[in-house]
Each structure stands twice: as C-alpha cells, then as structure tokens.
C-alpha cells in the first residue's frame, strides 16, 4: 500500500525538481522579453510611475493567484476568488463604515469572512463531493449576489476610516528609502508569498496539499482524513482572498460590489504560467508570482500602447489557452 509520505514526496518532488525549475526559468525569460519589448515600443513604459503602477496591479492579482495556487495544487479549482475578494471588501465596508468599528476589526472581519467562505466551498467539495468547478462556480454567483444585496448595490466608501487607504497605497519602504516608493500593497504581496511558500514547503498542510493533488486515494487509504485537510486548504485560500479584498478596497478607498468577475481568470492564468499543474501535485509560489507579474506587465503594456480593452481581453484568453496547452505538453497529454 502506498504510504502518505510516498504520495506526498514522489510526484511533487519530481515535479518541483524537473518541470518546476524549467517552467519558472521559461516564465522569467518571458517576463524579461515582455519588459524589453514594451520598453522598445513605448518610451513611457519604463517610467518609474508606470513600474509602480504595474507592481500595484500585481499586488491584488498576485494575492488571488497565491490563493488559487493552494487549491490547484490539491487538484481542485476555485472560480470564486474574484467575487470572494469583492465580498470581503464589502464586509470590511460594513464593519468600518456602517458600524464605525476600528480598522483592525474591519481587517479581521474581511479575512474571517474569506476563510469562512473558503471553508464552505471546501465542504461542498470534500463532504458533498461536488466537483470543484461546479462548487466554486456556484459560490462565485452566491458571493456576487450577496455583495450587491449587503451593499445595496452601491459602493461603500472609507473616507471616515483614517489610514485605510494607506494599507495599499502608503509606502513604509518609501519612508525609509525615498528613492524606492514601493507601495505597501506590494510589500504585503511579497510577505504573503513568503508565508505561502513556507506553508507549502515546510508544513504538514503543504505536504498534504501536494499529496492530495498527486494521489488523493492513496492518502485516504493511508488513514489520513483527506476531507479535513482539503477543507483547511480551501479555508486558507479564502482567508488570503480576504487580504486581497482589503488591498483592492484600500487601493480604491471604496468597496465596489460589482467588481470581481474576471479576476479569477487572470489569477488562474498566472498560476498556470508559473508552472503549477492543473492536474494537481505540482507548483510553486515563486512561479505564481512570476506569472502574476507577466499578466500585469502584459495588461499595462497593451494599455500604454493604446490597445483597445476588448483586444486586451482577447490576448488574456489566448494566454490562458496557451498556458494550459503548455501544461498538457509538460505532462505528455497532447496526443
């Protein structure tokens, strides 16, 4: 009988050692080529203000991509990360603006709401055996509706919450090093990436995440409560989406209840571009971070070149298809 250590080490270790390094190198090379190409095409692209704008955009999509990575490594998928982000932003608005509670409580409420919604999605998948695609699609629609209902279909502004906008737009690094006005949102992204990488690489939760994606049945037969671990992973991913909700609300200084749809596509694209396999069992946070940067650079570069929004969407769709095809090629499933 295959043991849990075998299930969690054989395939993930091989994937990280063989395919992961090559994919990260390829993704990084693509990022460099995009930067060079857009710099040649437009002299405005490499301006400091534009680079900061790219990093700021990456902070939100990158956090969502980290959440999506955790779920995809288990062999699942989460289509609700975008609307969950919006729902958490609305919850923060209710707590801080409507109820007038302290800033810290608003942040905790948003993260807690995200974790709870993630736990519910995990329960649908683990206990009710609903396919992750369907379970999270349903959750996506539920959260979209709840965001509109709770907010009354109107934006919730944080003008009466001092310091809320500084969570994303302030710059602690810039105060110490004025030449590096890196927004706090970017700092939070890198902190989250470090924490998630540690969880995946150094904790039992990370080991079981890879094991579930590699061979869930073998893990279950070895006596592990796979349902419990899967629910924990979905809850963790939901909590991370809550942080994404705080970041985008802080960036806009408002909770926009109609926002969120489409973010899941860019998050999943970033995950796959970074080398995480859609079949589960393989992936890295560093690769996801590079993938998120690629998506942000591409979107920003097309905007700088005045490419129409509809064509930007077309390009995003093409990238998702190519990224999934590349994943299939790596797994030898193209023919």
Phi, psi and omega per residue, in radians:
X1 nan 2.390 3.125
X2 -1.242 2.275 3.127
X3 -1.522 2.862 -3.137
X4 -1.124 -0.576 3.117
X5 -1.144 -0.649 3.104
X6 -1.186 -0.732 -3.129
X7 -1.151 -0.566 -3.055
X8 -1.596 -0.185 -3.067
X9 -1.951 -0.706 -3.003
X10 -1.063 -1.128 -3.068
X11 -1.229 -0.811 3.131
X12 -1.042 -0.762 -3.104
X13 -1.087 -0.755 -3.139
X14 -1.149 -0.714 -3.132
X15 -1.108 -0.733 -3.124
X16 -1.215 -0.674 -3.055
X17 -1.325 -0.698 -3.032
X18 -1.646 -1.097 -3.054
X19 -1.393 -0.586 -3.031
X20 -1.118 -0.822 -3.097
X21 -1.119 -0.742 3.141
X22 -1.115 -0.760 -3.127
X23 -1.139 -0.707 3.111
X24 -1.128 -0.690 3.113
X25 -1.119 -0.747 3.125
X26 -1.128 -0.739 3.124
X27 -1.122 -0.736 3.138
X28 -1.129 -0.710 3.107
X29 -1.101 -0.681 3.104
X30 -1.117 -0.694 3.104
X31 -1.073 -0.785 3.131
X32 -1.097 -0.739 -3.136
X33 -1.137 -0.663 3.085
X34 -1.109 -0.776 3.125
X35 -1.055 -0.769 -3.139
X36 -1.160 -0.784 -3.103
X37 -1.077 -0.827 -3.141
X38 -1.200 -0.550 3.100
X39 -1.145 -0.667 3.101
X40 -1.234 -0.691 -3.087
X41 -1.236 -0.545 -3.111
X42 -2.519 2.181 3.113
X43 -1.192 -0.276 -3.127
X44 -1.429 -0.233 -3.012
X45 -1.148 -0.755 -3.033
X46 -1.525 0.191 3.087
X47 -1.139 2.587 -3.077
X48 -0.985 -0.757 -3.116
X49 -1.081 -0.631 3.142
X50 -1.278 -0.644 3.093
X51 -1.111 -0.677 3.102
X52 -1.159 -0.682 3.109
X53 -1.084 -0.678 3.110
X54 -1.122 -0.799 3.128
X55 -1.113 -0.673 3.125
X56 -1.106 -0.735 3.108
X57 -1.160 -0.638 3.141
X58 -1.161 -0.504 -3.057
X59 -1.049 -0.740 -3.131
X60 -1.318 -0.927 -3.123
X61 -1.096 -0.595 -3.141
X62 -1.155 -0.724 3.116
X63 -1.112 -0.766 3.103
X64 -1.114 -0.661 3.128
X65 -1.150 -0.622 3.081
X66 -1.086 -0.771 3.099
X67 -1.066 -0.780 -3.138
X68 -1.124 -0.600 3.135
X69 -1.058 -0.787 -3.121
X70 -1.017 -0.736 -3.111
X71 -1.274 -0.760 -3.087
X72 -1.141 -0.596 3.108
X73 -1.061 -0.530 3.115
X74 -1.348 -0.075 -3.083
X75 1.628 0.145 3.129
X76 -1.803 -2.893 3.095
X77 -2.676 2.604 3.110
X78 -2.305 1.832 3.135
X79 -1.518 -0.008 -3.037
X80 -1.729 0.047 -3.019
X81 -1.057 -0.614 -3.126
X82 -1.218 -0.874 -3.134
X83 -1.269 -0.465 3.052
X84 -1.171 -0.690 3.046
X85 -0.989 -0.814 -3.142
X86 -1.126 -0.756 3.138
X87 -1.050 -0.737 3.128
X88 -1.151 -0.645 3.075
X89 -1.103 -0.711 3.112
X90 -1.131 -0.728 3.103
X91 -1.055 -0.739 3.084
X92 -1.068 -0.684 3.117
X93 -1.128 -0.705 3.120
X94 -1.100 -0.807 -3.092
X95 -1.192 -0.769 -3.041
X96 -1.483 -0.756 -3.050
X97 -1.576 -0.861 -3.101
X98 -1.300 -0.733 -3.094
X99 -1.660 -0.245 3.103
X100 1.175 0.527 -3.129
X101 -1.410 2.856 3.123
X102 -1.085 2.752 -3.080
X103 -0.990 -0.780 -3.088
X104 -1.053 -0.685 -3.141
X105 -1.165 -0.612 3.092
X106 -1.129 -0.727 3.115
X107 -1.132 -0.792 3.140
X108 -1.093 -0.712 3.137
X109 -1.095 -0.727 -3.138
X110 -1.127 -0.801 3.138
X111 -1.159 -0.713 3.118
X112 -1.112 -0.708 3.111
X113 -1.113 -0.691 3.108
X114 -1.116 -0.777 3.131
X115 -1.103 -0.698 3.134
X116 -1.130 -0.784 3.114
X117 -1.122 -0.670 3.080
X118 -1.108 -0.701 3.113
X119 -1.101 -0.701 3.112
X120 -1.113 -0.774 3.098
X121 -1.069 -0.746 3.110
X122 -1.087 -0.623 3.093
X123 -1.163 -0.728 3.069
X124 -0.981 -0.762 -3.065
X125 -1.325 -0.832 -3.009
X126 -1.404 -0.803 -3.042
X127 -1.562 -0.746 -3.089
X128 -1.573 -0.124 3.086
X129 1.050 0.530 3.041
X130 -1.384 2.321 3.112
X131 -0.929 2.403 -3.099
X132 -0.929 -0.655 -3.135
X133 -1.044 -0.814 -3.101
X134 -1.263 -0.759 -3.106
X135 -1.049 -0.804 -3.088
X136 -1.387 -0.441 3.017
X137 -1.133 -0.778 3.081
X138 -1.095 -0.731 3.102
X139 -1.107 -0.642 3.104
X140 -1.020 -0.815 -3.124
X141 -1.217 -0.686 3.109
X142 -1.050 -0.825 -3.090
X143 -1.197 -0.614 3.075
X144 -1.071 -0.801 3.128
X145 -1.145 -0.750 -3.140
X146 -1.110 -0.653 3.118
X147 -1.061 -0.724 3.138
X148 -1.238 -0.676 -3.125
X149 -1.187 -0.848 -3.079
X150 -1.114 -0.684 -3.099
X151 -1.492 -0.140 -3.061
X152 1.224 0.471 -3.128
X153 1.131 0.216 -3.122
X154 -2.014 2.569 3.074
X155 -1.091 2.571 3.066
X156 -1.912 2.102 -3.065
X157 -1.694 2.667 -3.079
X158 -1.947 0.527 -3.089
X159 -1.097 -0.460 -3.105
X160 -1.703 0.256 3.108
X161 -2.026 1.612 -3.106
X162 -1.021 2.344 3.058
X163 1.518 -0.147 -3.097
X164 -1.130 -0.722 -3.120
X165 -1.171 -0.371 -3.121
X166 -1.313 -0.294 3.132
X167 -1.001 -0.718 -3.115
X168 -1.810 -0.706 -2.996
X169 -1.666 -0.248 3.078
X170 -1.232 3.091 -3.120
X171 -2.579 1.665 3.056
X172 -1.142 -0.666 3.118
X173 -1.146 -0.701 -3.131
X174 -1.130 -0.507 3.113
X175 -1.213 -0.562 3.122
X176 -1.522 -0.716 3.126
X177 -2.162 1.586 -3.065
X178 -0.976 -0.436 -3.138
X179 -1.327 -0.175 -3.129
X180 -2.158 1.295 -3.109
X181 -1.363 1.007 -3.111
X182 -1.320 2.192 -3.094
X183 -1.093 2.661 3.118
X184 -1.071 -0.537 3.120
X185 -1.022 -0.674 3.115
X186 -1.202 -0.696 3.093
X187 -1.070 -0.743 3.112
X188 -1.105 -0.697 3.107
X189 -1.016 -0.830 -3.108
X190 -1.192 -0.593 3.071
X191 -1.138 -0.780 3.111
X192 -1.097 -0.678 3.118
X193 -1.107 -0.736 3.119
X194 -1.115 -0.744 3.136
X195 -1.135 -0.795 -3.124
X196 -1.128 -0.696 3.115
X197 -1.110 -0.676 3.095
X198 -1.133 -0.754 -3.137
X199 -1.067 -0.782 -3.115
X200 -1.206 -0.619 -3.030
X201 -1.671 -0.331 -2.975
X202 -2.241 -0.005 -3.065
X203 -2.127 2.871 3.098
X204 -1.093 -0.679 3.130
X205 -1.022 -0.770 3.120
X206 -1.137 -0.709 3.136
X207 -1.085 -0.741 3.133
X208 -1.260 -0.522 3.086
X209 -1.056 -0.829 3.102
X210 -1.151 -0.691 -3.114
X211 -1.125 -0.722 3.116
X212 -1.077 -0.684 3.128
X213 -1.296 -0.458 -3.127
X214 -1.416 -0.880 -3.100
X215 -2.815 1.472 -3.072
X216 -1.091 -0.664 -3.102
X217 -1.116 -0.703 3.114
X218 -1.124 -0.667 3.110
X219 -1.139 -0.738 -3.141
X220 -1.132 -0.738 -3.130
X221 -1.188 -0.358 3.104
X222 -1.427 0.020 3.052
X223 1.744 0.113 -3.119
X224 -1.497 2.423 3.071
X225 -1.357 1.492 -3.055
X226 -1.118 -0.597 3.138
X227 -1.070 -0.762 -3.125
X228 -1.096 -0.781 -3.101
X229 -1.196 -0.653 3.115
X230 -1.126 -0.729 3.111
X231 -1.113 -0.676 3.106
X232 -1.115 -0.693 -3.130
X233 -1.173 -0.740 3.095
X234 -1.123 -0.657 3.116
X235 -1.141 -0.738 3.102
X236 -1.078 -0.783 3.116
X237 -1.065 -0.686 3.107
X238 -1.116 -0.722 3.093
X239 -1.068 -0.670 3.103
X240 -1.147 -0.655 3.058
X241 -1.091 -0.573 3.069
X242 -1.069 -0.691 3.074
X243 -1.125 -0.689 3.067
X244 -1.060 -0.654 3.097
X245 -1.111 -0.715 3.087
X246 -1.109 -0.712 -3.109
X247 -1.129 -0.793 -3.093
X248 -1.275 -0.594 3.092
X249 -1.154 -0.692 3.105
X250 -1.162 -0.691 -3.136
X251 -1.116 -0.697 -3.132
X252 -1.600 -0.176 -3.020
X253 0.970 0.543 3.123
X254 -2.877 2.739 3.022
X255 -1.787 1.983 -3.105
X256 -1.711 1.833 -3.014
X257 -1.152 -0.367 -3.134
X258 -1.543 -0.060 -3.107
X259 -1.449 2.780 2.989
X260 2.239 -0.753 -3.137
X261 -1.125 2.327 -3.120
X262 1.809 -0.465 3.125
X263 -1.138 -0.564 -3.124
X264 -1.143 -0.550 -3.134
X265 -1.187 -0.782 3.120
X266 -1.167 -0.626 3.125
X267 -1.124 -0.826 -3.136
X268 -1.145 -0.688 3.093
X269 -1.053 -0.755 3.128
X270 -1.083 -0.692 -3.136
X271 -1.102 -0.820 -3.088
X272 -1.235 -0.712 3.087
X273 -1.021 -0.623 -3.127
X274 -1.346 -0.024 3.029
X275 1.834 0.002 3.091
X276 -1.311 2.287 -3.095
X277 -1.419 2.339 3.110
X278 -1.199 -0.279 3.087
X279 -1.481 -0.094 3.097
X280 1.566 2.944 3.053
X281 1.483 -0.061 -3.102
X282 -2.629 2.384 3.092
X283 2.809 2.796 3.111
X284 -2.443 2.646 3.094
X285 -1.245 -0.637 3.108
X286 -1.046 -0.777 3.102
X287 -1.057 -0.722 3.113
X288 -1.098 -0.703 3.124
X289 -1.083 -0.749 3.095
X290 -1.116 -0.728 3.106
X291 -1.070 -0.703 3.115
X292 -1.130 -0.686 3.093
X293 -1.127 -0.691 3.111
X294 -1.067 -0.792 3.142
X295 -1.101 -0.716 -3.132
X296 -1.188 -0.740 3.129
X297 -1.118 -0.751 -3.131
X298 -1.109 -0.816 -3.138
X299 -1.091 -0.800 -3.136
X300 -1.146 -0.746 -3.122
X301 -1.096 -0.738 3.112
X302 -1.126 -0.637 3.120
X303 -1.186 -0.724 3.119
X304 -1.091 -0.603 3.126
X305 -1.451 0.108 3.091
X306 1.108 0.572 3.044
X307 -1.310 2.365 -3.084
X308 -1.043 2.585 -3.104
X309 -0.994 -0.694 -3.112
X310 -1.118 -0.592 3.101
X311 -1.313 -0.505 3.035
X312 -1.087 -0.696 3.107
X313 -1.138 -0.696 3.101
X314 -1.053 -0.786 -3.129
X315 -1.080 -0.739 3.112
X316 -1.033 -0.751 3.123
X317 -1.097 -0.736 3.115
X318 -1.091 -0.709 -3.131
X319 -1.122 -0.707 3.120
X320 -1.072 -0.775 3.134
X321 -1.101 -0.796 -3.138
X322 -1.123 -0.668 -3.137
X323 -1.141 -0.729 3.117
X324 -1.174 -0.697 3.107
X325 -1.099 -0.717 3.094
X326 -1.068 -0.675 3.089
X327 -1.106 -0.699 3.108
X328 -1.135 -0.672 3.108
X329 -1.102 -0.739 3.136
X330 -1.080 -0.589 -3.118
X331 -1.607 0.043 3.084
X332 1.171 0.642 -3.086
X333 -2.051 0.549 -3.137
X334 -1.656 -0.181 -3.111
X335 -2.551 nan nan
